[in-house]
Amino acid sequence: MHKKACMSVQDLRLGKTLERVAGLVQEAYYNFRENTWETPIVKIEDRDDALVFTDGVMLNKTKYFLKFPQHMITSQRTKTAMLCAWVCNEPLAFMHHLVAKLLQGKITTNTFLESTNFANEGLDVKVEEISLTLGRIPRKITYHTPFGGSDDNWPKYAHEILRVTSSKSKKQWVIDISGAQYGITETFWDWETYANEYMVKLRATHAFGFNKIMIKNLGVIPGNPCMAYGVIGVVAKQMNRTIDEWATERGISLSDLPKMGEEDFRQAKNEFLQTVSDAVREFINVNSFDKEFQAAKAYEKKFPGMSAAQAKEVSAKHSCTH
C-alpha cells in the first residue's frame, strides 16, 4: 500500500514537471512559427466546426518570410490553429533540442536514437514520437488554393505527438504541440484520457529524434523543401544556440527550469521565451535568404511538382527504414 501511494505521489510530481515542459515547448514553437511565417493568406473564415482560409500565390512572393496576418485573427484559438496548421512533424523536429534539454539536460545525436531513457541525468522517463489517427476532433482546418483546389487537415492525415512514459510506474502522458489545428487546446494529457477523448488509433511508434532526421533529409531537396525544411532548419539551429546561451549565461541547466517554484518559473519562462523569440526574429532580419528563395522559385517554375514528389518519396522511405 505504501509503495502504491508513493508511486502515485511520484507520478503527480512528474506530471506537474512534464506539464510545464509541454506548455513551455508549445509557446516556444508558436513564437518560432510566427517569426518564420511564410504563407500569404488572403481570406479567413472562422467557423465553429472549421477554420477556412485561402492561400495567396506562393510564387508571387518577393521574399520568403512574411509578417504573420495578425489583422485577420479574431481569437487566440484561431491564431494558435493558424500557427500549427498543416504541421505535425515540424514541431517535433525543430523543438527536439529544447525538449531534450528540458527533460534531461544533455543528449547527443549519436545516442538519442539508441536510447530514449533519461534516467541518468534527468527525469526517469522514456520519450517516443507517435504517429496516430484522430477519430474525432473539435474543429478541422480547410484551405483553398488560389487555383481552385482545396483540402482538409482531417480525417485522412496522420497526427504526430510525443508520448512520455514513466520508467518506474509505466504511466504515460501526451505532449501535443500542434493539436490546436484540430481544436485541441490543451497541450498536456494523460495518455488514456487523450486516447479516449479523440478516439486515437496508433499508426506508428518512433524513437525520439525520428522527425528531426526526416526533416533534415527533406531540407536538402531543391525547390520548396529546401526553404520550408532547410532554411527554416537553419533558423532553428540559431534558436538552439540562443537556448544554450541563455542557460549558460544564467548558470543553470534547462532541466532545472520546470522544477522551479511557481514565481521563479513564471519569471524565468517569460524571460526565456522573449529572449529566444527576439533572437530568431533578429536572425531572420539580418539573413533574408533571398538567394536561396530565388533559387527555389526558379526550380519550382522549371520543374513544377518535382520537389513535392521527391519530398513524398523521402518521407515514405524514411518511414519504412525506421
N, C-alpha and C positions, 0 to 999 in steps of 0.2 A: 504493500500500500504506500509505503514511504517512497519507494523508487518511482512508482507511477505518478505520485503527486509531484515529486521533484522534477521528473521529466516534463510534466505539464508546465511547471513554472519556467523551466529552461526554454521550452518552445514558445512561451509567451514573450520572454525576453528576446529570443532570437527573431520572432516575428516582428517585434517592435523595431529592431535594428534593420531588418530587411525592408520593412515598410518605409523607413526613412531613406534607405538606399534607392528603392523604387521611385519615390517621389522626386528625389534629387536628380536621378538619371533622366527621368522623363522631362523635368523642367529644363535640364541642360540640353536635351535633344530638341525641345521646342525652340529654344533660343538659337541653337545651331541651324535648325531648319529655316527659321525666319531670316537669319543672316545670310543663308545660302539659297534664298528663294530664286527660282529661275523660270517659273511658268507664267506666261501672260494670260491673265483671266479677264474676260470681257463682260461676264454676267454671272450672277449668283442667285439661285432661288432657294430660300431657306424654308423647307417644309418639315412637318413633324416626323414623317416617315422617311424622308430622304433629303440630302443636301445635293442640289443640282447646280453644276457650274459649266460654263462654256469656255473652252480654251481659245486663245488667240493663235496666230500663226507663228510657230517657233522660229522658222527660218527667216521671218521678217525682223527678228530682234537685232538691234545694233550692238548689244553687249549681252554677255551671258547672264550675269547676276542682276536681278531686278529687285525693286522695292516691294516688299510684301503689301498686297492690296488691302491695307487696314481699313480704308474708307468704305469697302464693300461689306465689312464684317458687322453683323448685327448682335452677336452674343459671343461669350467666351467658348460656349460649346461649338459654335461654328468655326471659330478661329482654330481651336485645337484639332478639329476634324480636318480642316484645310492643311494644317501643318504636318499631318501624318497621312494625308490622302494618298493612296496607292503606294505607300511604302510600308513594308514589313521587315524585309531583310536588312535594309539600310540602317535602321536604328541599332540593331544587334551588331552590325559591323562597325559603325562609326562610334558607338558608345562602348565598345568592347573594352577598351583601355580603362575607361572610368569605372565600369562595373568591376573589373578585375582588381583595380586599386582599392575600391571601397570595400570589397569583400575579403581581400587577402593582404594587399599591400605590396606584394612582389609576385610577379609572374613573368615567364619568358615565352617567346614564341616556340621554342623547342620543346616545351613541356606541357603547354596548356591542352594540346590535343591528346596527350598521353594520359593525363590525369586531371580531373576537374575537382578533386577533393582539396579544399583549402584549409585542412585541419592544422597543418604545421605552423602557419604564420598568421592565420586569421580565423574566420568563422569556420566551424566544423560542418561544412555543407558541401554538397555536390551541385554543380550548375550544368544544365543542359539546355540546348536550343531546340525547341519543339515546333514542328510544323503540324498544324491542325486545321480542321474544318469546323466552322461555327454553324450549328444547326439553326440558331435563331439569333437575331441581333436587334437592338433598339432602333437603329436607323442606318440606312445604307448611303453610299455616295454614287451618284450618276454624273458622268461627264460627257459633254458633247464636243466633238472636234469642230473646227471651223469649216470642215469639208462635208459635214452632214453625218458623220459616224458618231456612235455613242457606245458606252459600256458601263456596267455596274461593277462595283467592287465586291459584291456579294450576290449569289452564294457560290459562284464557281471557282473563286480563287482561294488559295490557302492563306492562313494567317500564321505569323511567327511570334513566338513568345519565349521568355526564359522560364524554366522551371527549376526551383531551388529545393533540394531535399536535405533535411537534417540527417547527418550521418549516424546520429545516436537513436533518435526516435523514428526516423524514416518519414516523418511528417513532411508534406510537400506544399509549396506555395507557388504562385504565379506572379511574374513581373511582366505586365503587358504595356510596353512603351507606346505602341501605336494603336491601341484599342479605340481611341477617340474617333477614328474614321468609321467605326461601326456603332457609334453612340455609347461605347463602353467608357464611362468617365473615370472609373476607379482604376488605378494602376496596379494595386497590390491586392492579391486574393489568396484565400485558402484554395488549394487545388480542387478539392471535391466540390466546393461551392461554385467555383468558376465553371468547372466541367458540367455541372448540373444546370446552372443558370443559362448557359449558352449552348447546351446540347452538343458538347465537344466530341469530335471524333479524331483520334490520333492518326496522323498520316506518317510522320517520321520523327525519330529522335536522333539528334546530332550532338556531337561534342561541343563544348564551349569554344568558340572561335571558328566554327564552321562557316558562318556567314561572312566573317571578316576575310577569310581566304577567297570565298566565292566573289565577293565584291572587288577584291584586289585583282582577280583574274578577269573580271568584266571590264575593269578600268583600262586595260591595255587595248581594247577593241577600238579601232578608229571610228570616227563619227560621234554620234550622241553619247555612247557609253564612255568614251574617254573623258567626256565632260561630267556626266551625271555620276560616274563612279571614280574615274581617275582624278580629275581636277578637284572634285569635292573631297576625295580621299586625301589629297594634298592639304586641303584646308583642315581636315580632321586631324592630320598629323600636327599641324600648328596648334590646334586646340589641345591635343595631348601634351605637347611641350609646355603650354601655358598651365595645364593642370598640374604637371610635375613641378614646375617652377613655383606655383602658388604654395604647394605643400612644403617645398624646400625652404622658401623664404619665411614661412611660419614655424618651421622646425617641427612639423607633425607628419604623421603618416595619414593618408586619406582614410585608411581603415579605422582610424580613431574618430573620424568625423561623425559617423552616425551613432556613436556611443556617448556623445557629449550630453550634458544637461540640456534641458529644454531651451533656455535662453541663449546659452553658448552655441548650441546647434543652430538656432534660428539666425543668429548674427553671422556665424561662420558660413552657413549655407548661402545667405543673401550676398555676402561679400564674394564668395567663390563664384556663384553664378554670374554676378555682374562683371567680375574680372575676366572670366572666360569669354563671356559674350562680347565684351569690349575688344578683347584681343582678336577674336575671329573677325569681327566687323572691320577692325583696322587692317588686318592682314588682307582682306578682300579689297579694301580701298586702295591699298598700296600695290597689290598684284591683281590687275584686271583680267589676266589670262586671255587677252584679246587674240594673241597669236594662235593659241590652242582653239579658241572658239571659231575663228575664221577657217582654220584647217578642218574642223569638224563640220561646219556648214558646207564647205566645198565638197567634202566626202559624201555627205548626205544628198547633195544635189547631183553628184556624179553617179552615185550608187544607191539610189533610193531603195530602202528596205533591207539593204545588205547588213547593216550593223545590227538591226533588230533580229535578223535570222542568226547571225553569229552569236549574239547575246543569248538567244534561246538555246543554241547548241551548247554553249559553255555551261549554262545553268543546268541543263539536262545531264551533261557529262559529269559535272561536279556532284550532282545529287546521286548519281549511280556509283561513284567511286568512294563515297563516304558512308 
